[in-house]
Structure formats: C-alpha cells, structure tokens
C-alpha cells in the first residue's frame, strides 16, 4: 500500500478469540507536533459483527494499517461520526469500561 495520507480512510480486519469479525475504520487526521513519522493520528471507528462499538481518537503505527477503506465503510464512519460531538481517546474508553 502506498504512503498513508491525511484525510483518507483506511481499515484493518481481524477475527477475535470468539470468532467474531472486528474491523477498525480509520480516518487519518493531522499529527501532533513531534510525532514520529512512523505514527499517524486518527479517528478510529471500532466495528464488531457489523455494529459500530466506539469511535475514538488514536495513534496508529503506519505499517499496521492494512488497506484502504471501502465506500461502504467510509459511509458507516461518516454516519457514525455525524451522530457524535466530542471524541474520547482510546485510553479514556478503555479506562471507563
């Protein structure tokens, strides 16, 4: 895959230990100052079995992003994002569970 670009959408897929399909739909946003070139700042939508679970701000290692998002995935991301106000960080979501 070519270099990750700000404003574009990407996705990662995996199957969890229970056999459920999980996906991260990732929108790359501008990085924070002094962030390593190997990292990208994102808004990430976590989807499990086709159902949005959380949308949060996160940093990804660029090489771990698997592929470009499909049009359907981008539409789901935008629809979910439009329903929210402020985003929590991944750490805030994990610590509140």
C-alpha positions as CSV (number, residue, x, y, z in Angstrom):
1,X,0.0,0.0,0.0
2,X,1.2,3.5,-0.7
3,X,2.0,6.1,2.0
4,X,-0.8,6.9,4.4
5,X,-2.4,10.3,3.7
6,X,-4.2,12.8,6.0
7,X,-7.9,12.9,5.2
8,X,-8.1,9.5,3.7
9,X,-9.8,6.4,5.1
10,X,-8.2,3.0,5.8
11,X,-9.3,-0.2,7.5
12,X,-8.0,-3.2,9.5
13,X,-9.8,-6.5,9.8
14,X,-9.4,-9.4,12.3
15,X,-11.3,-12.2,13.9
16,X,-11.4,-12.2,17.7
17,X,-10.9,-15.2,20.0
18,X,-14.7,-15.9,19.9
19,X,-14.7,-15.9,16.1
20,X,-16.4,-12.5,15.8
21,X,-15.3,-10.3,13.0
22,X,-13.8,-7.0,14.1
23,X,-12.9,-4.0,12.0
24,X,-11.3,-0.6,12.6
25,X,-12.3,2.0,10.1
26,X,-9.6,4.7,10.3
27,X,-9.6,8.4,9.2
28,X,-6.2,9.9,9.2
29,X,-6.1,13.4,10.8
30,X,-3.1,15.8,11.2
31,X,-0.5,14.6,13.5
32,X,0.6,16.2,16.8
33,X,3.8,18.1,16.8
34,X,6.9,16.0,17.3
35,X,5.1,12.8,16.4
36,X,7.4,10.1,14.9
37,X,7.0,9.7,11.1
38,X,6.1,6.0,11.6
39,X,2.9,7.1,13.6
40,X,-0.3,8.5,12.3
41,X,-3.1,10.3,14.3
42,X,-6.6,9.0,13.6
43,X,-10.2,9.0,14.3
44,X,-11.0,5.2,14.6
45,X,-14.4,3.5,14.4
46,X,-14.3,0.1,16.0
47,X,-16.9,-2.2,14.4
48,X,-17.8,-5.7,15.8
49,X,-20.1,-8.0,13.8
50,X,-21.1,-5.1,11.6
51,X,-22.2,-3.0,14.5
52,X,-20.3,0.2,15.5
53,X,-19.0,-0.1,19.0
54,X,-16.9,3.1,19.6
55,X,-15.4,6.0,17.8
56,X,-12.2,7.4,19.3
57,X,-9.0,9.3,18.7
58,X,-6.0,7.1,18.4
59,X,-2.4,6.9,17.1
60,X,-1.5,4.0,14.8
61,X,1.8,2.7,13.6
62,X,1.6,3.4,9.9
63,X,2.8,0.0,8.9
64,X,0.0,-1.7,10.8
65,X,-2.7,-0.2,8.6
66,X,-3.8,-3.0,6.3
67,X,-5.8,-1.5,3.4
68,X,-7.9,1.4,2.1
69,X,-11.5,1.6,3.3
70,X,-14.3,0.7,1.0
71,X,-17.0,3.2,0.1
72,X,-19.5,1.3,2.4
73,X,-17.0,1.6,5.3
74,X,-16.5,5.3,4.7
75,X,-20.3,5.9,4.7
76,X,-20.6,4.0,8.0
77,X,-17.8,6.0,9.5
78,X,-19.3,9.3,8.4
79,X,-22.8,8.4,9.6
80,X,-21.5,7.4,13.0
81,X,-19.2,10.4,13.3
82,X,-22.0,12.8,12.4
83,X,-24.0,11.5,15.4
84,X,-21.3,12.3,17.9
85,X,-20.0,15.5,19.4
86,X,-16.6,15.2,21.1
87,X,-14.4,12.1,20.7
88,X,-12.7,10.3,23.6
89,X,-9.2,8.9,23.3
90,X,-8.8,5.2,23.2
91,X,-7.3,5.3,26.7
92,X,-10.4,7.1,28.1
93,X,-12.7,4.5,26.6
94,X,-10.7,1.6,27.9
95,X,-10.3,3.0,31.4
96,X,-14.1,3.7,31.6
97,X,-15.1,0.1,30.9
